[in-house]
């Protein structure tokens, strides 16, 4: 039995995954770790590359893409560690980071999940600690409203901008790119909700853990670089459809059907505004190939009507 099971779900990011795997020994220090990679039907030679370069890594090769939640649940079922480190493949674990997260949970038995400090590739901080979203947040965050009014108080609240990022603290939820989880939490609340193919799944998981009496924490002594969106970014329209559809599903789960229906139509309305903005730029001849590409992507989102399960 390992001290820590490192669980990675990957799709068509072979080179980034190999970099991630190479960073793990320095991140773990003296801990006994097992690494399980679930490949979601990649076509870029991921499985062979991992087998050849890291023969000690256990790889589960899916024939199809089971999503972030389905893949992680497979890995959770196969893991043997008392601690579980769910990690995106587009990450680099800094030296000592896994050991720091392990120490934190060892010293705080009330905490069931802890996340590290995340950095973007350019060295800027990624907002990886959050408060649970209010309805106002669900209607505005990551929409044209935030683009136009980025400094609204609701966004500062959501991203915990009122607290320093270099201090360990209790939070509501942590970003799913790197989640260090106590096995007892999974035994109590189960794995991820596979109704979320991807997006909002870590929010839902943390909320379920908190409801079960566990705390969620942020430990900046552990650091991870996250390139963000390297898998899902390969299919931009599908990514946006899944992101928005998951938000609607989360809203239905925790705020009711009426709020979810209103949110769905509101989000579709914001996509109409984005399409109209691109159309206006196309009409005046500004970067027409780019505008046409974006209009086509927004059209796909509108055609999906953000129904669940998502129509891609």
N, C-alpha and C positions, 0 to 999 in steps of 0.2 A: 504494500500500500504506500502510495506517494504522500509526501507532505502536502504538495500542491498539484492539482491537475490543471494544466494550461489548455484551454479549449479555444480553437480557432476555426471559424467557418469561412471558407474562401470560395470565390467565384471569379475566375479569369484575371487574377492579379498575381501570376506566378512569381515574377521578379520581386515584387514588394513582399510577398509571403516569405520568400527565401531570406530577404533581409531581416524580416521580423524574427524568423526562427533563429537566425544567427545571433540576434541580440539577447536571446533568452538566458543563456548560461550566466552572463555577467549580471543580468537582472535578478537571477535567483540566488546567487551567492552559494552558500553551503546547503541550501534546501534540497531535498530529494524531490525532483519534479518528474511528472510524466507529461508528455505533450500529445494531444489528440487533434488532428486536423480533419475536419469534415469538408470534403470538396463537393460543391453543389453542381456537378456536371460540367466542369470547366472544359474548354476546347483548346486551351493554350499549353497543354503539356504539364499542368501543375502536378498531377499525381506522380508521373514518372520522375519529374525533377525533385520532388520531395523524397521519394524512395531512394534516389541515387545520392542526393546530397546529405540527407539527414535520415539514415537508416533506422535510428532509434525512435523516430517519430511514428506514432500509430496513425494511419490515414484511413478514413472511411470514405470510399468513393461512391457518391450517389450518381445515378444515371440521369437524374433530373434535378432542377433547382428547387430545393425544399424550403428556400427562404432562410432568413436569419434565425427565426424562431425554431423552425423545424430542424435545421442543422444543429443549433445549440442544444436542443432537447436530445438529439441523438448523442451528442458528445457528453451531455450530463449523465445519460444512462450508462455510458461506457466508462466514465471516470471512477477512479478509486480513492482519490484524495479527500481528506477532511476539509480542505479549502479548494475552491474552484475559481480559476482566473479566466473569465471570458474576455477574449482579446480579439480585436479586429486584425485582419492580415495586413492592412495598410498602416502599421504602427512600427515604431522602434522603441523597445523598452530600454530605458536608461539604466546604467549599472546600479544595482542595489534596490531597484524599484519593487520587484516582487517580494524581496525580503522585507522591505519597509511595510508593505501592505500586510504581510503575514504577521509582523510584530504588532501592528496596530490592532488587528482583530484579536491577537493573543492578549493584549493589554486591556481590551474593551469588550468584555463578554456580552454586553447589551447591544452591541453593533452587529448586524447581520450582513451588511454589505458596505464596502468602502471603495471609493474611486480615487485614482491618482490625479495629479495635476497634468493636464493635457496641453501640449504645445503644437501649434501649426508648424509646417516645415520652414516657414520664414522666421521662426523664433518668437512669434507673438502667441499670447495665451489664448487657448480655446475655452469658451465658457462651458465647463463640464459639470458644474454644480448648479442645481436649480431648485426653485420652490415649485410645489404643485401648481399647475395652471388654473387660473380662474376662468370663468366663461369669457371675460373680456380678453384674457390672454389667448384663448383658443380662437377667438374671432380675429385677432390682429397680428399675433406673432408669426413671423415668416410669411407675411402677406405684403401687398402693396402699401398697406397702412404703415407697417414698420419701415418700409423703404422710404416713404415720404416723411414719417415722423419717428425717427429712430430713437429719440431721447425721451419718449414718454415714460412717465413714472412706472407704468405697469411692466415695461421691459426691464427697468432697473430692478424692480422687485423680483421678476421671474428669474433673472440671471444672478441674483444675490449680489448685485453691484454695491450694496451698502456694507459689505464685509470684505476685508482684505483677502486676496487670493493665496497669500503665503502662510495662512494659519489653518491648522487642522480644525474642523468644525462639523457639527451635525447639520445635515441638509435634508431636503425632502427626497430628492432623487439625483442620480448620477447618469451621465451619458454612457450609452452601452458600448462605446469603443473599447473600454477597459473597466471591467467590473470584477472586484475580488469578493467572493461570496462564501459564507460559511455553509458547509454541507447541511447543517441542521435547519437552515432556512429552506432549502430545497425540499428536505424531507417533510417540512411542515406545510409549505404552501404550494409545492409542485414546481414544475418548470415554467417556461415562458408560455404565454397564451398564443397558440398557433393561429388564432384568428387574426393576429397581426403578422402578415408575411414579413414585413420589416417596417420600422418606424413606429414609435409610441410603445413598443414592446417593453423597453427598459423602464419607461415611466409607469406602465401598468404593473410590472414586476415589483418595482420599488414600492408602489402604493399598496400592493397586496402584502408585502413584507411589513410595512409600517402598520397596516391594519391588524396584522397578527402579533404586534407587540415588539417588533424589532426596530432598531434605529438604523439609519443610513448615514454614512459619514464621508468626508472628503479629507484626504491626507496628502498635502502638497510635498511632503518629503519624498514621496514616490512620484517619478516623472516619466511620461511617455510622450513621444512625438507621434502625432496622428495626421496622416495625409488627407483624410476625410473624403468619403464619397468616391473612392477609386473604382469600386465594383459597380455600384448603382449608377454612377455618373456615365457609364458606357451606354446607357439607355435612358436618356434624359426624360422623355415624355412618361415612360413607365415609372421612373423614379418619382416624378411629381404626382402622378396618379396615386401611387402607393402611399406617398407621404400624406396627401390630403385625405385619402380614403381612410387611412389609419387614424387620422385625427377625428374624423367623423365617427368612426367606430368607438374610439376612446370616449368621445363625448356622449354617445348613446349609452355606453356601459356605466358611466359615472354620473351623468347629468340628465339622462332620460331621452326618450324618442323625440319629443317636441324640440328640445334644444339641438339635437343632432340634425333633424330635418332643416331647421332654420340655418344652422351652420353650413350644411351642404349647399343650400341655395346661395348663401352669402359668399362662400368660397368660389362657386361657379361665377357669381357676379364679378368678383375680383379678377378672375381669369379673363372674362369678357373685356374688362378695362385694359388689361395687359395686351390682349389681342388688338384692341383698337389703337393703343399707343404704337405698337409695332406697325400696324397698317398705315397710320399717319406718317411714320418715318419712311415706310416703303414708298408711299405716294410722292414724297418730296425727293426721292432718289437717294436716300441715305443708306449706304451699305445694303443694297437690296437683297443679295443672297442671304445675308445674315437675318434680315427681317423676315424673309420668306420662310427660312428654317424655323425661326421662333414662332411665327404664325401657325405653321403646320403642327408644331409641338403643342401649342395652346389649343388648337382645334382638336387634337387627340384627347386632351384633358376634358374639353367640353363634351365631346362625343361619349366619353365614359360616364358622364353625369355623376361621377364619383359614387357609383353604386358599389355595394359590397356583395360578393367579392369583387375586387376591381376588374374592370374590363380593359385589357391592355391591347 
